Amino acid sequence: MPIAQLSEPFKEVKVEKTPSTSTLEDELGDGAELENGDHATELEVTDMVKRLGGAIVTPSDFELLKVLGQGSFGRVFLVRKLTGHDAGTLYAMKVLRKATLKQTEQQAGDAAAAASDTAPAGGAAATAGVDAAAASAVNPGVRAAKNVSRLPGVRPGEFLQDYELKEQLGVGSFAICHRCVHRATGASFAVKIIDCSKRDPQEEVEILLRFSEHPNIVSLRDVYTSVSTGRVYLVMELLRGGELLDRILRQKFFSEREASAVIEVVCRTLAFLHKNGVVHRDLKPSNLVYASDDWAPESLR
């Protein structure tokens, strides 16, 4: 999950020169627990160097000071240069787990090959295992949907068993939004259908599951996954007021009082997210939607 460590990103950070006994290798460790629950062992990578200011440097040329953040594919460290003309300069170093990723993909291929060897004895069940393993290895959307299905709070079963799909509300680069109706209660909701082959939605799902109780963050009702198609269904509250951008364009005069009320809601919600280590990264009027059709600033999501 994105980490927001500083309220002022360009503010100078003063770090005490305390000797550090840990290294990047110590921080990464010999083994890693992946977000999908699998365990992967780090592969030793040798003779990997980068050029910085014309000089060849290695990890031994840096002193590890602290961990700034961690994502799906590695960590970001605050380091101090120990050698060269820029000795003492602070840098942010991102260490990726590319070796681990390659290894887990190879393991998926080995699993498919092993299932293939047992297909004649296992019949249709073994063949299905080959197809599933091969699809997971080839289609990243299938793998991403499977990872989401393991999150706590994700409902088993098919989305269309519980909801009836209605008219389209909007289309994005990696998702499409429809109105849907709960079959048991008749209540209307919005469903965001994400194509996992275009974007891994695990981070978004985790954030919504954690913070959807906030009054200005859209409420998440249900999450469904379709591993076979590589799609994730996010059932959310139906926002009826439209986008803030449309509201601005329709208004001949957007009063200072209304504008200040909108900014106050946005800043208060961002402060809550930043306090919890989350960065929005795509904040714009078209991504702010009114929950009610009276365009009350407090209904912004």
C-alpha positions as CSV (number, residue, x, y, z in Angstrom):
1,M,0.0,0.0,0.0
2,P,1.4,3.4,-0.8
3,I,3.0,5.1,2.1
4,A,2.8,8.8,2.9
5,Q,5.6,9.6,5.3
6,L,6.0,13.3,5.0
7,S,3.3,16.0,4.8
8,E,5.8,18.2,2.9
9,P,7.5,15.9,0.3
10,F,10.3,18.3,-0.5
11,K,11.1,19.2,3.2
12,E,14.7,18.5,4.1
13,V,15.1,15.5,6.3
14,K,17.8,15.6,9.0
15,V,19.2,12.1,9.9
16,E,21.5,11.6,12.8
17,K,24.7,9.8,11.8
18,T,24.1,6.7,13.9
19,P,26.0,3.7,12.6
20,S,23.6,1.1,11.2
21,T,24.4,-2.6,11.7
22,S,21.7,-3.8,9.2
23,T,22.1,-4.1,5.5
24,L,19.8,-4.2,2.6
25,E,20.3,-7.9,2.4
26,D,19.4,-8.2,6.1
27,E,16.2,-6.2,5.6
28,L,15.1,-8.3,2.6
29,G,16.0,-11.6,4.3
30,D,16.6,-15.0,2.9
31,G,12.9,-15.7,2.4
32,A,9.8,-13.6,1.7
33,E,6.2,-14.1,2.4
34,L,4.2,-13.0,-0.7
35,E,0.9,-11.1,-0.4
36,N,-1.0,-14.1,-1.9
37,G,0.3,-16.3,1.0
38,D,2.9,-18.2,-1.0
39,H,6.5,-18.4,0.2
40,A,9.3,-17.6,-2.1
41,T,13.1,-17.8,-1.6
42,E,15.2,-14.9,-2.8
43,L,17.6,-15.8,-5.6
44,E,21.1,-14.5,-5.3
45,V,21.8,-11.9,-7.9
46,T,25.5,-11.1,-8.6
47,D,27.4,-8.6,-10.7
48,M,24.5,-6.2,-10.7
49,V,25.8,-2.6,-10.7
50,K,24.4,0.8,-11.7
51,R,26.2,4.0,-12.7
52,L,25.6,7.1,-10.6
53,G,27.3,10.2,-11.8
54,G,29.6,8.2,-14.0
55,A,30.9,6.0,-11.2
56,I,30.1,2.3,-10.8
57,V,28.4,1.7,-7.4
58,T,27.2,-1.4,-5.5
59,P,24.9,-1.8,-2.5
60,S,28.0,-1.8,-0.3
61,D,28.5,1.9,-1.2
62,F,25.4,2.9,0.7
63,E,24.4,2.9,4.4
64,L,20.9,1.8,5.3
65,L,19.1,4.3,7.5
66,K,15.4,3.3,7.5
67,V,12.6,1.7,5.6
68,L,10.4,4.4,3.9
69,G,7.7,2.1,2.6
70,Q,6.8,-1.3,1.2
71,G,4.8,-2.4,-1.8
72,S,3.9,-5.5,-3.6
73,F,7.2,-5.9,-5.4
74,G,9.8,-4.6,-3.0
75,R,10.8,-1.9,-0.5
76,V,12.0,1.7,-0.5
77,F,14.9,2.5,1.8
78,L,16.4,5.8,2.9
79,V,20.2,5.4,2.4
80,R,23.3,7.5,2.7
81,K,26.1,7.4,0.2
82,L,29.4,6.3,1.8
83,T,31.9,6.8,-1.1
84,G,32.6,9.1,-4.0
85,H,32.2,12.9,-4.4
86,D,28.6,12.8,-3.1
87,A,29.5,10.9,0.1
88,G,27.0,11.8,2.9
89,T,24.2,12.5,0.4
90,L,20.8,11.0,1.2
91,Y,19.0,8.9,-1.5
92,A,15.8,6.9,-1.7
93,M,16.7,3.4,-3.0
94,K,13.9,1.1,-4.3
95,V,14.8,-2.6,-4.1
96,L,12.6,-4.8,-6.3
97,R,12.0,-8.4,-5.9
98,K,12.4,-9.3,-9.6
99,A,14.2,-12.5,-8.8
100,T,11.4,-13.7,-6.6
101,L,8.8,-12.8,-9.2
102,K,10.6,-14.9,-11.8
103,Q,11.0,-17.8,-9.5
104,T,7.3,-17.9,-8.6
105,E,6.3,-17.8,-12.3
106,Q,8.7,-20.7,-12.8
107,Q,7.1,-22.6,-10.0
108,A,3.7,-22.1,-11.6
109,G,5.1,-23.5,-14.8
110,D,6.6,-26.5,-12.9
111,A,3.2,-27.1,-11.3
112,A,1.5,-27.1,-14.7
113,A,4.1,-29.5,-16.0
114,A,3.7,-31.8,-13.0
115,A,-0.1,-31.8,-13.5
116,S,0.4,-32.6,-17.2
117,D,2.5,-35.7,-16.2
118,T,-0.4,-37.1,-14.1
119,A,-3.1,-36.3,-16.6
120,P,-3.4,-39.8,-18.1
121,A,-3.9,-41.4,-14.7
122,G,-6.1,-38.6,-13.3
123,G,-8.4,-38.3,-16.2
124,A,-10.6,-35.1,-16.5
125,A,-9.6,-33.9,-13.0
126,A,-5.9,-33.9,-13.9
127,T,-6.7,-32.2,-17.2
128,A,-8.6,-29.5,-15.4
129,G,-5.6,-29.0,-13.1
130,V,-3.4,-28.5,-16.1
131,D,-5.8,-25.9,-17.6
132,A,-6.1,-24.0,-14.4
133,A,-2.3,-23.9,-13.8
134,A,-1.6,-23.0,-17.3
135,A,-4.2,-20.2,-17.3
136,S,-2.8,-18.8,-14.1
137,A,0.7,-18.8,-15.4
138,V,-0.2,-17.2,-18.8
139,N,-2.9,-14.8,-17.8
140,P,-1.9,-12.3,-15.0
141,G,-5.6,-11.4,-14.6
142,V,-6.4,-14.8,-13.4
143,R,-3.6,-14.7,-10.9
144,A,-4.6,-11.3,-9.7
145,A,-8.3,-12.3,-9.3
146,K,-7.2,-15.4,-7.3
147,N,-5.2,-13.2,-5.0
148,V,-8.2,-10.9,-4.4
149,S,-10.4,-14.0,-3.6
150,R,-8.1,-14.8,-0.7
151,L,-8.7,-11.5,1.0
152,P,-10.9,-11.5,4.1
153,G,-14.3,-10.0,3.4
154,V,-14.5,-11.2,-0.2
155,R,-17.7,-13.2,-0.8
156,P,-17.7,-16.6,-2.4
157,G,-20.1,-17.4,-5.2
158,E,-21.1,-15.6,-8.4
159,F,-22.1,-11.9,-8.6
160,L,-25.1,-12.6,-10.9
161,Q,-26.6,-15.0,-8.4
162,D,-27.1,-12.2,-5.9
163,Y,-27.4,-9.1,-8.2
164,E,-29.1,-8.2,-11.5
165,L,-27.0,-6.1,-13.8
166,K,-28.6,-3.0,-15.1
167,E,-27.6,0.0,-17.3
168,Q,-24.1,1.2,-17.8
169,L,-23.0,4.2,-15.7
170,G,-19.5,4.8,-17.0
171,V,-16.4,3.3,-18.6
172,G,-12.7,3.6,-17.6
173,S,-9.4,2.3,-19.0
174,F,-9.5,-0.8,-16.9
175,A,-13.1,-1.0,-15.5
176,I,-16.7,-0.5,-16.4
177,C,-19.4,0.6,-13.9
178,H,-23.1,-0.5,-14.0
179,R,-26.1,0.0,-11.8
180,C,-27.2,-3.3,-10.2
181,V,-30.1,-4.4,-8.1
182,H,-29.9,-6.8,-5.2
183,R,-32.2,-9.7,-6.0
184,A,-33.3,-10.3,-2.4
185,T,-34.1,-6.7,-1.3
186,G,-34.5,-4.8,-4.6
187,A,-32.0,-2.1,-3.5
188,S,-30.0,-0.4,-6.1
189,F,-26.2,-0.2,-6.0
190,A,-23.3,0.5,-8.3
191,V,-20.9,-2.3,-9.4
192,K,-17.4,-1.6,-10.7
193,I,-16.2,-4.5,-12.9
194,I,-12.4,-4.6,-13.0
195,D,-10.5,-6.4,-15.7
196,C,-7.6,-7.8,-13.7
197,S,-5.5,-8.3,-16.8
198,K,-5.3,-4.5,-17.2
199,R,-4.8,-3.6,-13.5
200,D,-4.3,-5.5,-10.3
201,P,-7.1,-4.3,-8.0
202,Q,-5.9,-5.9,-4.8
203,E,-4.6,-2.6,-3.3
204,E,-7.8,-0.8,-4.1
205,V,-9.9,-3.6,-2.6
206,E,-7.8,-3.6,0.6
207,I,-8.1,0.1,1.0
208,L,-11.9,0.1,0.5
209,L,-12.4,-2.8,2.9
210,R,-10.4,-0.9,5.6
211,F,-11.8,2.6,5.2
212,S,-15.2,2.4,3.5
213,E,-16.8,3.3,6.9
214,H,-15.5,6.9,6.6
215,P,-18.4,9.3,5.7
216,N,-16.5,10.7,2.6
217,I,-15.2,7.4,1.2
218,V,-17.5,5.4,-1.0
219,S,-19.1,2.5,0.9
220,L,-18.1,-1.0,-0.2
221,R,-21.0,-3.5,0.2
222,D,-19.7,-6.7,-1.4
223,V,-16.7,-8.0,-3.3
224,Y,-16.9,-10.9,-5.8
225,T,-14.2,-12.5,-7.9
226,S,-14.4,-14.5,-11.1
227,V,-11.1,-16.3,-11.3
228,S,-12.0,-18.0,-14.6
229,T,-12.5,-14.6,-16.3
230,G,-10.0,-12.6,-14.3
231,R,-12.6,-10.1,-13.1
232,V,-13.4,-8.5,-9.8
233,Y,-16.8,-7.1,-8.9
234,L,-17.0,-4.2,-6.4
235,V,-20.5,-3.5,-5.2
236,M,-20.7,0.0,-3.8
237,E,-23.2,2.6,-2.8
238,L,-25.0,4.3,-5.7
239,L,-23.8,7.9,-6.0
240,R,-26.7,9.8,-7.6
241,G,-25.4,13.4,-7.6
242,G,-22.8,13.2,-10.4
243,E,-19.2,14.3,-10.6
244,L,-17.9,17.5,-9.1
245,L,-16.5,18.4,-12.5
246,D,-20.0,18.4,-14.0
247,R,-21.2,20.5,-11.2
248,I,-18.5,23.1,-11.8
249,L,-19.2,23.2,-15.5
250,R,-22.9,23.5,-15.1
251,Q,-22.6,26.4,-12.6
252,K,-22.4,29.9,-14.2
253,F,-21.1,31.0,-10.8
254,F,-19.4,28.7,-8.3
255,S,-19.5,30.6,-5.1
256,E,-16.6,31.0,-2.8
257,R,-18.7,29.6,0.1
258,E,-19.5,26.4,-1.8
259,A,-15.9,26.1,-3.1
260,S,-14.5,26.4,0.4
261,A,-16.9,23.8,1.7
262,V,-15.8,21.4,-1.0
263,I,-12.1,22.0,-0.3
264,E,-12.7,21.5,3.4
265,V,-14.3,18.1,2.8
266,V,-11.5,17.0,0.4
267,C,-8.7,18.1,2.7
268,R,-10.3,16.5,5.8
269,T,-10.6,13.2,3.9
270,L,-7.1,13.4,2.6
271,A,-5.8,14.1,6.0
272,F,-7.5,10.9,7.3
273,L,-6.0,8.9,4.4
274,H,-2.5,10.3,4.9
275,K,-2.7,9.6,8.6
276,N,-3.3,6.0,7.8
277,G,-0.5,5.8,5.2
278,V,-2.6,6.0,2.0
279,V,-2.0,8.3,-1.0
280,H,-4.8,8.9,-3.5
281,R,-2.6,9.5,-6.5
282,D,-5.4,10.4,-8.9
283,L,-7.2,13.3,-7.2
284,K,-9.2,15.4,-9.7
285,P,-12.8,16.8,-9.9
286,S,-14.0,14.0,-12.2
287,N,-13.0,11.5,-9.5
288,L,-15.1,13.2,-6.8
289,V,-18.8,12.3,-6.9
290,Y,-21.8,13.5,-4.9
291,A,-23.8,10.8,-3.1
292,S,-27.0,12.9,-3.1
293,D,-28.6,14.9,-5.9
294,D,-28.8,18.1,-3.8
295,W,-25.0,18.5,-4.3
296,A,-24.3,19.0,-0.6
297,P,-20.5,19.1,-0.1
298,E,-20.7,16.7,2.8
299,S,-22.0,14.0,0.4
300,L,-18.8,14.0,-1.7
301,R,-17.1,10.7,-2.0
